Amino acid sequence: MTSTLERYQRIAPLYDLLDLPFEYGRYRRIRPLLFEGLSGHILDAGVGTGRNMPFYPRDMRVVGIDLSPAMLARAERRRALSAATVELRHMDVTRLDFPPASFDAAVATFLFCVLANDLQVPALRELRRVVRPRGSIRLLEYVRPRSRLRRLSIAVWQPWVAWAYGAGFDRNTEAHVSEAGLEILDARFVVDDLVQLLTVRVPG
Ligand SMILES: C[S@@+](CC[C@H](N)C(=O)[O-])C[C@H]1O[C@@H](n2cnc3c(N)ncnc32)[C@H](O)[C@@H]1O
């Protein structure tokens, strides 16, 4: 079976091209919402090719981590587009090499729809550990849509998305948040009933 690492090593050279219609049709409009009201030292988990970078506010110091060196190499090229200071590290979100409370906040975009179900809680616990008490975690994720029509269209896309990205539309990240000891402050749809922005708080 192909691992997540192998998948992203394979798809990295094509990732931005394949994602282009979604990036410009959907994501660019919503990425800035992630950073509203955040400042200081921020973790971008699963930074990918660095698509969030143009939206990092100037006064942030961001550390982007990713499992795939090939995706990180693409992100490195995009670093110049960021107004913030950006450091990139090769790391697994379920085993972060940072001391507790290292960050003021963490963001992850389309990471949890890629992580297998049994990794969701361990990854959320790691984010909880490295973000300071009362800090924020923001997640932008695909969720299983309510409408039948969208579920049908997703069923058509699912085999390709699973093969290429290892992504699923059936992850229940919102439910795993409380299991990881985090508190949901806000959960709202930002693209139809497909993409959700979750704002979560670390207890403290
Ligand atoms: C769908 S891409 C999203 C990339 C980027 N956040 C974006 O918004 O375009 C998912 C990314 O998560 C990374 N990833 C998958 N599993 C990971 C893990 N366990 N730890 C860190 N990164 C991981 C992949 O290598 C890939 O770059």
The ligand as an SDF file (V2000), in Angstrom:
LIG
                    3D

 27 29  0  0  0  0  0  0  0  0999 V2000
   -3.4690   18.2730    0.8880 C   0  0  0  0  0  0  0  0  0  0  0  0
   -1.8630   18.8340    1.2600 S   0  0  0  0  0  0  0  0  0  0  0  0
   -2.2040   20.4690    1.8790 C   0  0  0  0  0  0  0  0  0  0  0  0
   -0.9990   21.3650    1.7900 C   0  0  0  0  0  0  0  0  0  0  0  0
   -1.1910   22.8100    2.2650 C   0  0  0  0  0  0  0  0  0  0  0  0
   -1.5000   22.8860    3.6780 N   0  0  0  0  0  0  0  0  0  0  0  0
   -2.2460   23.5290    1.4840 C   0  0  0  0  0  0  0  0  0  0  0  0
   -3.1470   24.1270    2.0810 O   0  0  0  0  0  0  0  0  0  0  0  0
   -2.1430   23.5570    0.2300 O   0  0  0  0  0  0  0  0  0  0  0  0
   -1.4810   17.9130    2.7300 C   0  0  0  0  0  0  0  0  0  0  0  0
   -0.0310   18.0610    3.1940 C   0  0  0  0  0  0  0  0  0  0  0  0
    0.0840   17.4060    4.4630 O   0  0  0  0  0  0  0  0  0  0  0  0
    1.3280   16.7140    4.4960 C   0  0  0  0  0  0  0  0  0  0  0  0
    1.2380   15.6380    5.4830 N   0  0  0  0  0  0  0  0  0  0  0  0
    0.5480   14.4760    5.3850 C   0  0  0  0  0  0  0  0  0  0  0  0
    0.7050   13.7410    6.5050 N   0  0  0  0  0  0  0  0  0  0  0  0
    1.5120   14.4710    7.3310 C   0  0  0  0  0  0  0  0  0  0  0  0
    2.0520   14.2460    8.6340 C   0  0  0  0  0  0  0  0  0  0  0  0
    1.7910   13.1180    9.3170 N   0  0  0  0  0  0  0  0  0  0  0  0
    2.8280   15.2100    9.1730 N   0  0  0  0  0  0  0  0  0  0  0  0
    3.1140   16.3530    8.4880 C   0  0  0  0  0  0  0  0  0  0  0  0
    2.6340   16.6120    7.2450 N   0  0  0  0  0  0  0  0  0  0  0  0
    1.8490   15.6870    6.6790 C   0  0  0  0  0  0  0  0  0  0  0  0
    1.5280   16.2270    3.0660 C   0  0  0  0  0  0  0  0  0  0  0  0
    2.8770   15.8880    2.7970 O   0  0  0  0  0  0  0  0  0  0  0  0
    1.0080   17.4320    2.2700 C   0  0  0  0  0  0  0  0  0  0  0  0
    2.0260   18.3380    1.9930 O   0  0  0  0  0  0  0  0  0  0  0  0
  1  2  1  0
  2  3  1  0
  2 10  1  0
  3  4  1  0
  4  5  1  0
  5  6  1  0
  5  7  1  0
  7  8  2  0
  7  9  1  0
 10 11  1  0
 11 12  1  0
 11 26  1  0
 12 13  1  0
 13 14  1  0
 13 24  1  0
 14 15  1  0
 14 23  1  0
 15 16  2  0
 16 17  1  0
 17 18  1  0
 17 23  2  0
 18 19  1  0
 18 20  2  0
 20 21  1  0
 21 22  2  0
 22 23  1  0
 24 25  1  0
 24 26  1  0
 26 27  1  0
M  CHG  2   2   1   9  -1
M  END
$$$$
